C-alpha cells in the first residue's frame, strides 16, 4: 500500500526505507487467505494450466 501511494504507483520502493517487512506472496495466495476457492481449471494460451484464482494473480 505504501509503495502504491507514496512510491509513484509502485515504481519506487518506499516501504523498505520505512522498515516494513518484505512479503513474498502473489495475489492468488492473498485471495486464498481471504477464503476464495480455486474455481474452475483453465488452460490459458502462453500461460499454461492454472486455476481461476491463480490466473488473476
Rosetta blueprint (number, residue, H / E / L):
1 X L
2 X H
3 X H
4 X H
5 X H
6 X L
7 X L
8 X L
9 X L
10 X L
11 X L
12 X L
13 X L
14 X L
15 X L
16 X L
17 X L
18 X L
19 X L
20 X L
21 X L
22 X L
23 X L
24 X L
25 X L
26 X L
27 X H
28 X H
29 X H
30 X H
31 X H
32 X H
33 X H
34 X L
35 X L
36 X L
37 X L
38 X L
39 X L
40 X L
41 X E
42 X E
43 X E
44 X E
45 X L
46 X L
47 X L
48 X E
49 X E
50 X E
51 X E
52 X H
53 X H
54 X H
55 X H
56 X H
57 X L
